Amino acid sequence: MKRFLLYLLRWQGSSPLLWFCLIYITPIIGGLWATIASNLIGGIIFFYIDKFIFTSKYLSPLWEIKSNITCVDCGRKDYGFRIALKKGYDKTKEINPEFRCYKCATKKAQNMGVIL
């Protein structure tokens, strides 16, 4: 939901750019070309903003999933899950990562403040 709201806000940010181009560039090159120019400028600017919105570790955690593990909490042999990266937490280079079964990983994630 956070990504969606940021995307909507970003989308509204393109309105002033379009307005500026249509008001100030249309008299020079015409409405169609001003619209094309505003879309090209917007694409250059908003590409990086969209990239941040859809790939940022600050908006949702990065999970690592591995098969055939033993859960560090309950000892169950199953698929293993762990949060490897989130804001203020980076375990991507951990030598001995701790994997948990789905049930224990869900409980741990909620304790870490991750909304599932």
C-alpha positions as CSV (number, residue, x, y, z in Angstrom):
1,M,0.0,0.0,0.0
2,K,2.9,2.3,0.8
3,R,4.3,1.9,-2.7
4,F,1.0,2.5,-4.3
5,L,0.5,5.8,-2.4
6,L,4.0,6.9,-3.3
7,Y,3.3,6.1,-6.9
8,L,0.1,8.1,-6.9
9,L,2.0,11.0,-5.3
10,R,4.7,10.7,-8.0
11,W,2.1,10.6,-10.7
12,Q,0.6,13.9,-9.4
13,G,4.1,15.3,-9.5
14,S,4.1,15.0,-13.3
15,S,1.1,17.4,-13.6
16,P,3.1,20.6,-13.0
17,L,5.6,19.5,-15.5
18,L,2.9,18.9,-18.1
19,W,1.3,22.2,-17.3
20,F,4.6,24.1,-17.6
21,C,5.3,22.6,-21.0
22,L,1.8,23.2,-22.3
23,I,1.7,26.8,-21.1
24,Y,5.2,27.9,-22.1
25,I,6.3,25.6,-24.9
26,T,3.0,25.3,-26.8
27,P,3.3,28.8,-28.3
28,I,6.7,28.0,-29.6
29,I,6.4,24.4,-31.0
30,G,2.6,23.7,-30.8
31,G,0.5,21.6,-28.5
32,L,1.4,18.1,-29.8
33,W,5.1,18.7,-29.7
34,A,4.9,20.3,-26.3
35,T,3.0,17.3,-24.9
36,I,5.6,14.9,-26.4
37,A,8.4,17.1,-25.0
38,S,6.8,17.1,-21.5
39,N,6.4,13.3,-21.6
40,L,10.1,12.8,-22.6
41,I,11.3,15.2,-19.9
42,G,9.0,13.5,-17.4
43,G,10.3,10.1,-18.4
44,I,13.9,11.2,-17.8
45,I,13.0,12.6,-14.4
46,F,10.5,10.0,-13.1
47,F,12.4,6.9,-14.3
48,Y,14.7,7.2,-11.3
49,I,11.8,8.0,-8.9
50,D,9.9,5.0,-10.1
51,K,13.0,2.8,-9.8
52,F,13.3,3.9,-6.2
53,I,9.6,3.3,-5.5
54,F,9.6,-0.3,-6.9
55,T,13.0,-1.5,-5.7
56,S,13.7,0.3,-2.5
57,K,14.7,-1.6,0.7
58,Y,13.1,1.3,2.6
59,L,9.6,0.4,1.5
60,S,9.6,-3.4,2.0
61,P,12.0,-6.0,3.2
62,L,14.0,-8.4,1.0
63,W,13.3,-12.0,1.9
64,E,15.6,-15.0,1.3
65,I,14.1,-18.4,0.8
66,K,15.9,-21.7,0.9
67,S,14.8,-25.3,0.7
68,N,15.5,-28.1,3.1
69,I,16.5,-26.2,6.2
70,T,16.1,-26.8,9.9
71,C,14.2,-24.0,11.6
72,V,16.4,-22.3,14.2
73,D,13.3,-21.7,16.5
74,C,11.3,-24.9,16.4
75,G,13.6,-27.4,14.7
76,R,11.2,-28.3,11.9
77,K,12.7,-29.3,8.5
78,D,11.0,-27.4,5.7
79,Y,11.5,-24.4,3.4
80,G,13.4,-21.7,5.2
81,F,12.7,-17.9,5.3
82,R,14.6,-15.0,6.6
83,I,14.6,-11.2,6.2
84,A,17.9,-10.4,4.6
85,L,17.5,-6.6,4.1
86,K,15.3,-3.9,5.4
87,K,15.7,-0.3,6.6
88,G,18.3,-0.3,9.4
89,Y,18.9,-4.1,9.0
90,D,21.3,-5.7,6.6
91,K,22.1,-9.4,6.9
92,T,22.9,-10.0,3.2
93,K,26.6,-10.9,4.0
94,E,26.0,-12.9,7.1
95,I,28.2,-16.1,7.1
96,N,25.7,-18.3,9.0
97,P,22.2,-17.0,8.3
98,E,19.4,-18.2,10.5
99,F,16.4,-19.6,8.5
100,R,13.0,-20.2,10.0
101,C,10.0,-22.2,8.9
102,Y,7.1,-20.1,7.6
103,K,5.3,-20.0,10.9
104,C,8.3,-18.9,12.9
105,A,9.5,-16.5,10.2
106,T,6.1,-14.8,10.2
107,K,6.2,-14.4,14.0
108,K,9.8,-13.1,13.8
109,A,8.9,-10.6,11.1
110,Q,6.0,-9.3,13.0
111,N,8.2,-8.8,16.1
112,M,10.6,-6.8,13.8
113,G,7.7,-4.5,12.8
114,V,7.3,-6.0,9.3
115,I,3.7,-5.8,8.1
116,L,2.8,-8.9,6.2
